[in-house]
Amino acid sequence: MSILAEGTVIYLALGGVVDQKKELRTIEGKMGALGKAIEAKASRLRNPEFIKKAPVSVVTKEKETLRDYTEELERLKRMQDELRS
């Protein structure tokens, strides 16, 4: 199990403490939701009309959010791999 705290990842051995199957289901649910959110943000950012009409601050915020979601999805994938190993 890993914990991210202000850019630092802390690993904890929680072998018999965590219900791995339940935790995997939770992670998979979060990954599914993030995948949908990522696709929605990416779709919006691929739309030339959105880019043309939206204020720069909104486009910038959408890009930042997409980056954050993508990083979170990668973190969840690592957690999923750790739980499966």
Buried (B, 14 or more C-beta within 10 A) or exposed (E): BEEEEEEEEEEEEEEEEEEBEEBBEEBEEBBEEBEEBBEEBBEBBEEEEBBEEBEEEEBEEBEEBBEEBBEBBEBBEEBBEEBEE
